[in-house]
């Protein structure tokens, strides 16, 4: 992680470089999922914007879509990783 200021994680590449995580919560069916940022970078590219409105365009709730409910009623949460987690050590 670099010490560039102002610090911004507005793309998946920047989020991956910073070593932070991302999860999604469906407000309709109450399901949660932790997103694999590295996999998203591989599939969507490092320049893919990762702000709320950008993610809503590409992520949906599979369970709600299968049952015909609103599948884009989502909340995204950014997760900061501890220095130990970034180094691969034990958490907590």
C-alpha positions as CSV (number, residue, x, y, z in Angstrom):
1,X,0.0,0.0,0.0
2,X,1.3,3.4,-0.9
3,X,1.1,6.7,1.0
4,X,-0.4,8.7,-1.8
5,X,-2.8,11.5,-0.8
6,X,-5.6,12.1,-1.2
7,X,-6.3,8.4,-0.7
8,X,-9.1,7.1,-2.9
9,X,-10.4,3.6,-3.6
10,X,-12.7,4.5,-6.5
11,X,-11.6,1.6,-8.8
12,X,-11.2,-2.1,-8.2
13,X,-7.5,-1.9,-8.9
14,X,-7.0,0.8,-6.2
15,X,-9.0,-1.3,-3.8
16,X,-6.9,-4.4,-4.5
17,X,-3.7,-2.3,-4.2
18,X,-4.8,-1.0,-0.8
19,X,-5.6,-4.5,0.4
20,X,-9.1,-3.7,1.5
21,X,-12.3,-5.8,1.1
22,X,-15.8,-5.4,-0.1
23,X,-19.1,-7.1,0.9
24,X,-22.6,-6.9,-0.4
25,X,-25.9,-7.2,1.6
26,X,-29.3,-7.7,-0.1
27,X,-31.9,-5.5,1.6
28,X,-34.7,-7.6,0.1
29,X,-33.8,-11.1,1.2
30,X,-31.2,-10.3,3.9
31,X,-28.4,-12.3,2.3
32,X,-24.7,-11.3,2.6
33,X,-21.7,-12.1,0.5
34,X,-18.0,-11.2,0.7
35,X,-16.8,-10.2,-2.7
36,X,-13.4,-11.4,-4.0
37,X,-11.8,-8.2,-5.2
38,X,-8.9,-10.0,-6.9
39,X,-11.3,-12.1,-8.9
40,X,-13.3,-9.0,-9.8
41,X,-10.2,-7.3,-11.1
42,X,-9.4,-10.3,-13.2
43,X,-12.9,-10.4,-14.7
44,X,-13.7,-6.7,-15.0
45,X,-10.3,-5.0,-15.1
46,X,-8.5,-2.8,-12.6
47,X,-10.1,0.4,-14.0
48,X,-13.7,-0.8,-13.1
49,X,-15.2,1.9,-10.8
50,X,-16.3,0.4,-7.5
51,X,-18.5,3.1,-6.0
52,X,-22.1,2.1,-5.0
53,X,-23.8,3.2,-8.3
54,X,-21.1,1.6,-10.4
55,X,-21.4,-1.7,-8.6
56,X,-25.2,-1.8,-8.9
57,X,-24.8,-1.9,-12.6
58,X,-22.8,-5.2,-12.5
59,X,-23.9,-7.0,-9.3
60,X,-27.3,-8.4,-8.4
61,X,-28.8,-10.8,-5.9
62,X,-29.1,-14.2,-7.6
63,X,-31.7,-15.5,-5.1
64,X,-34.0,-12.5,-5.6
65,X,-33.6,-12.6,-9.4
66,X,-34.6,-16.3,-9.4
67,X,-37.8,-15.6,-7.5
68,X,-38.7,-12.4,-9.5
69,X,-38.0,-9.9,-6.6
70,X,-36.0,-6.7,-6.8
71,X,-32.5,-7.9,-7.3
72,X,-30.7,-4.6,-7.1
73,X,-31.7,-3.5,-3.6
74,X,-28.2,-3.8,-2.4
75,X,-25.9,-2.2,0.2
76,X,-22.1,-2.4,-0.3
77,X,-19.6,-2.2,2.6
78,X,-15.9,-1.4,2.4
79,X,-13.7,-3.4,4.8
80,X,-10.3,-2.3,6.0
81,X,-7.8,-5.1,6.6
82,X,-5.5,-5.1,9.5
83,X,-1.7,-5.0,8.9
84,X,-1.6,-8.7,9.9
85,X,-4.2,-9.7,7.4
86,X,-2.3,-7.8,4.6
87,X,0.8,-9.7,5.5
88,X,-1.0,-13.0,5.6
89,X,-0.7,-13.5,9.4
90,X,-3.4,-14.6,11.9
91,X,-6.3,-12.2,12.4
92,X,-7.3,-10.9,15.7
